[in-house]
Amino acid sequence: MAKKRKRKTGGSRSSRPSRSTAAPAATGPSGRTVRSEAVRRQASLDRDETRRRRSRRLAVAGGFLLALVLLVVLEVYLHRLNGTERRLLDQAPAAAAAAGCTSVQTVAPYPKGLDRVHIGSPQARVMPPLSTYPSTPPASGPHAPAPLGAGVYSNSPAIGMTIHSLEHAAVIVWYDPTTADPAELDRIRSFFRQGNERNHVIVAPYDYPDQGPAGQLPSGRQMALVAWHRIQYCSQPSLPVAYAFVHQFRFNLYQWGAYKGVAPEKFNPI
């Protein structure tokens, strides 16, 4: 009789691997759960970033609006005329007629595209004769590399520097030192020496004898008011007329809202 085979035991029942009763993997068969969570997290991040961007835009817009309001308030405050300035502007039309003044004239650019070149550049090695400029005194054209500072001058300043100042929105009150009424000249010089009235204004005699007729004011003219591409002549000097011209054609924060000029570098100082 054949012997029964002994059953091989692989250990106790408790040692056998038990079937898992844990929940299915979080990823699932296709990983949809993980992807969904990632999408939710990204959507939350996107919403946070959108809120941050919106907040930044609102802050920038609010700052811009506040700056604009402050600028308007500053403009209204700074543009206020004092009593003397207002009286001069009111007197200017009658004073212009009494002083034999022309209207403000537009001056053409210097020819051949040299209206703004600096002396010493390849286009203009030296200062050209004043007779080549479209107006007397010049209202633009080849000029020195540095501008002339604002102020009242007893002697005729370097003409090339004065032209550069015009490019920076200065106004020049030129006068004939041999014929102009000394009393009215004193009024003009005293007025433009004070405080903000000096800003962007040059008062000087126009006397360049080595330049021939172009080195003197035109015959019968004792005052010439010059800005970039603008000029006005008067047979006699007049403070109200000079101030009215300055009020329109100089650029500075004191009365920038009144500016009617065309100076290409009006934000640059002199």
C-alpha positions as CSV (number, residue, x, y, z in Angstrom):
1,M,0.0,0.0,0.0
2,A,1.5,3.3,-1.0
3,K,2.5,5.7,1.7
4,K,0.5,8.9,1.9
5,R,2.6,11.9,1.0
6,K,3.1,14.4,3.8
7,R,1.5,17.7,3.3
8,K,4.1,20.4,3.1
9,T,3.4,23.3,5.3
10,G,4.6,26.8,4.6
11,G,4.1,28.0,8.1
12,S,1.1,28.9,10.2
13,R,-2.0,30.4,8.7
14,S,-1.1,33.6,10.4
15,S,2.2,33.9,8.6
16,R,0.6,33.7,5.2
17,P,0.2,37.0,3.4
18,S,-3.3,38.4,3.9
19,R,-5.4,40.0,1.4
20,S,-5.2,43.8,1.5
21,T,-8.3,45.5,2.8
22,A,-6.9,49.1,2.3
23,A,-8.8,51.6,0.1
24,P,-7.8,51.7,-3.6
25,A,-4.8,53.9,-4.4
26,A,-5.4,57.6,-4.5
27,T,-4.3,57.8,-8.0
28,G,-6.8,55.3,-9.3
29,P,-6.2,53.4,-12.4
30,S,-5.7,56.4,-14.6
31,G,-4.3,59.0,-12.1
32,R,-7.4,61.2,-12.4
33,T,-7.6,62.0,-8.7
34,V,-4.1,63.3,-8.6
35,R,-4.5,65.4,-11.7
36,S,-7.8,66.8,-10.4
37,E,-6.1,67.9,-7.2
38,A,-3.2,69.5,-9.2
39,V,-5.7,71.3,-11.3
40,R,-7.5,72.6,-8.2
41,R,-4.3,73.8,-6.7
42,Q,-3.2,75.5,-9.9
43,A,-6.6,77.2,-10.2
44,S,-6.3,78.5,-6.7
45,L,-2.8,79.8,-7.5
46,D,-4.1,81.4,-10.6
47,R,-7.0,83.1,-8.7
48,D,-4.5,84.4,-6.1
49,E,-2.2,85.8,-8.9
50,T,-5.2,87.4,-10.6
51,R,-6.2,89.1,-7.4
52,R,-2.6,90.3,-6.8
53,R,-2.4,91.7,-10.4
54,R,-5.8,93.4,-9.9
55,S,-4.6,94.9,-6.7
56,R,-1.4,96.2,-8.3
57,R,-3.3,97.7,-11.2
58,L,-5.7,99.4,-8.8
59,A,-2.8,100.7,-6.8
60,V,-1.1,102.1,-9.9
61,A,-4.3,103.7,-11.2
62,G,-5.0,105.2,-7.8
63,G,-1.5,106.6,-7.5
64,F,-1.7,108.0,-11.0
65,L,-5.0,109.6,-10.3
66,L,-3.7,111.1,-7.0
67,A,-0.6,112.5,-8.8
68,L,-2.9,114.0,-11.5
69,V,-5.1,115.7,-8.9
70,L,-2.0,117.0,-7.1
71,L,-0.6,118.2,-10.4
72,V,-3.8,120.1,-11.2
73,V,-3.8,121.7,-7.8
74,L,-0.2,122.6,-8.1
75,E,-0.8,124.1,-11.5
76,V,-3.7,126.2,-10.2
77,Y,-1.6,127.4,-7.3
78,L,1.6,128.1,-9.2
79,H,-0.1,129.7,-12.2
80,R,-1.7,132.4,-10.1
81,L,-0.5,135.8,-11.0
82,N,0.4,138.3,-8.4
83,G,-1.0,141.8,-8.6
84,T,2.0,143.3,-10.5
85,E,2.0,140.5,-13.1
86,R,-1.7,140.9,-13.7
87,R,-1.5,144.6,-14.1
88,L,1.4,144.3,-16.6
89,L,-0.6,141.8,-18.7
90,D,-3.6,144.1,-18.6
91,Q,-1.5,147.0,-19.7
92,A,0.4,145.1,-22.5
93,P,-2.0,145.7,-25.4
94,A,-2.1,149.5,-25.0
95,A,1.6,149.5,-24.1
96,A,2.5,147.6,-27.3
97,A,0.7,150.2,-29.4
98,A,2.4,153.1,-27.5
99,A,5.8,151.5,-27.9
100,G,5.4,150.8,-31.6
101,C,5.6,147.1,-31.2
102,T,5.0,144.5,-34.0
103,S,2.9,141.4,-33.4
104,V,4.8,138.2,-32.4
105,Q,6.3,136.8,-35.6
106,T,7.3,133.2,-36.4
107,V,10.9,132.8,-37.5
108,A,11.9,130.1,-40.0
109,P,14.5,127.5,-39.0
110,Y,18.1,128.0,-40.0
111,P,18.6,126.6,-43.5
112,K,20.2,123.3,-44.5
113,G,19.0,121.4,-41.5
114,L,21.4,123.2,-39.1
115,D,18.8,124.7,-36.8
116,R,20.0,122.8,-33.7
117,V,23.6,121.9,-34.4
118,H,26.3,122.7,-31.9
119,I,29.4,124.7,-32.8
120,G,32.4,122.4,-33.0
121,S,30.4,119.5,-34.6
122,P,31.2,118.3,-38.1
123,Q,28.2,120.3,-39.5
124,A,29.3,123.6,-37.9
125,R,32.9,123.8,-37.0
126,V,32.7,127.6,-36.2
127,M,30.0,130.1,-35.4
128,P,28.6,131.3,-38.7
129,P,28.1,135.1,-39.3
130,L,25.0,136.6,-37.8
131,S,23.9,137.7,-41.2
132,T,23.2,134.1,-42.1
133,Y,20.5,133.7,-39.5
134,P,16.9,134.1,-40.5
135,S,16.3,136.9,-38.0
136,T,18.1,139.7,-36.2
137,P,18.7,138.8,-33.4
138,P,18.8,135.0,-34.0
139,A,15.8,133.0,-32.8
140,S,17.5,129.6,-33.5
141,G,20.3,128.1,-35.5
142,P,23.9,126.9,-34.9
143,H,24.8,127.6,-31.3
144,A,27.4,126.9,-28.5
145,P,27.3,123.6,-26.7
146,A,26.4,125.2,-23.4
147,P,23.5,127.7,-22.7
148,L,23.8,131.0,-21.1
149,G,22.4,131.3,-17.5
150,A,19.4,133.4,-16.8
151,G,20.0,137.0,-15.6
152,V,20.5,140.6,-16.4
153,Y,23.7,141.3,-18.3
154,S,25.4,144.7,-18.6
155,N,27.5,143.6,-21.6
156,S,26.5,141.7,-24.7
157,P,26.9,138.0,-23.9
158,A,28.2,135.3,-26.2
159,I,25.6,135.1,-28.9
160,G,26.0,131.3,-29.4
161,M,25.2,130.6,-25.8
162,T,22.1,132.8,-25.9
163,I,20.7,130.8,-28.8
164,H,21.2,127.6,-26.9
165,S,19.2,129.1,-24.0
166,L,16.4,129.8,-26.5
167,E,16.4,126.1,-27.3
168,H,15.8,125.5,-23.6
169,A,12.7,127.7,-23.6
170,A,14.4,130.9,-22.3
171,V,13.3,134.4,-23.5
172,I,15.8,137.1,-24.3
173,V,14.9,140.8,-23.9
174,W,17.4,142.5,-26.2
175,Y,17.8,146.3,-26.2
176,D,19.8,148.9,-28.0
177,P,22.3,150.3,-25.5
178,T,22.7,153.5,-27.4
179,T,19.1,154.7,-27.9
180,A,16.8,152.9,-25.5
181,D,15.1,154.9,-22.7
182,P,17.3,154.4,-19.6
183,A,14.3,154.8,-17.2
184,E,12.2,152.1,-18.9
185,L,15.3,149.9,-19.2
186,D,15.8,150.2,-15.4
187,R,12.3,149.1,-14.9
188,I,12.8,146.0,-17.1
189,R,16.1,145.1,-15.5
190,S,14.8,145.6,-12.0
191,F,11.7,143.5,-12.6
192,F,13.6,140.5,-14.1
193,R,16.2,140.5,-11.4
194,Q,13.7,139.5,-8.8
195,G,12.7,136.0,-7.6
196,N,10.8,133.8,-10.1
197,E,10.8,136.6,-12.7
198,R,14.4,135.9,-13.4
199,N,13.7,132.3,-14.2
200,H,14.4,131.5,-17.9
201,V,14.8,135.2,-18.8
202,I,17.9,137.0,-20.1
203,V,18.1,140.8,-20.4
204,A,21.1,142.1,-22.3
205,P,22.3,144.7,-24.8
206,Y,22.4,143.6,-28.4
207,D,25.7,145.0,-29.6
208,Y,28.1,143.0,-31.8
209,P,29.9,145.6,-34.0
210,D,32.1,143.1,-35.7
211,Q,29.0,141.5,-37.3
212,G,28.0,144.5,-39.3
213,P,24.3,145.4,-39.6
214,A,23.3,142.0,-38.2
215,G,25.1,142.8,-35.0
216,Q,22.7,145.7,-34.2
217,L,19.0,145.8,-33.8
218,P,17.1,146.7,-36.9
219,S,16.9,150.4,-37.6
220,G,14.3,152.2,-35.5
221,R,14.0,149.2,-33.0
222,Q,15.1,149.7,-29.5
223,M,13.9,146.4,-28.1
224,A,13.6,142.9,-29.5
225,L,11.9,140.0,-27.6
226,V,13.1,136.6,-28.8
227,A,12.1,133.0,-28.0
228,W,12.8,129.9,-30.0
229,H,11.4,130.6,-33.5
230,R,9.5,133.7,-32.2
231,I,10.4,137.4,-32.3
232,Q,8.7,140.7,-31.5
233,Y,10.1,144.2,-32.2
234,C,9.4,147.4,-30.4
235,S,10.4,151.0,-31.3
236,Q,10.8,151.7,-27.5
237,P,11.4,149.4,-24.6
238,S,8.3,148.5,-22.5
239,L,8.0,146.4,-19.4
240,P,4.4,145.4,-19.9
241,V,5.1,144.2,-23.5
242,A,8.3,142.4,-22.3
243,Y,6.4,140.6,-19.5
244,A,3.5,139.6,-21.8
245,F,6.0,138.0,-24.2
246,V,7.9,136.3,-21.4
247,H,4.7,135.1,-19.9
248,Q,3.9,133.2,-23.1
249,F,7.3,131.9,-24.2
250,R,9.4,131.0,-21.2
251,F,8.9,127.6,-19.7
252,N,9.1,126.9,-16.0
253,L,7.0,125.5,-13.2
254,Y,6.1,128.9,-12.0
255,Q,3.8,129.6,-15.0
256,W,4.2,126.6,-17.2
257,G,0.4,126.5,-18.0
258,A,0.8,129.8,-19.9
259,Y,3.6,128.4,-22.2
260,K,2.8,128.9,-25.9
261,G,6.3,128.3,-27.3
262,V,7.9,125.5,-29.4
263,A,11.3,125.1,-27.8
264,P,12.4,121.5,-28.4
265,E,14.3,121.2,-25.1
266,K,11.9,123.1,-22.8
267,F,12.5,120.8,-19.8
268,N,16.2,121.4,-19.8
269,P,17.5,124.1,-17.4
270,I,19.6,127.1,-18.2
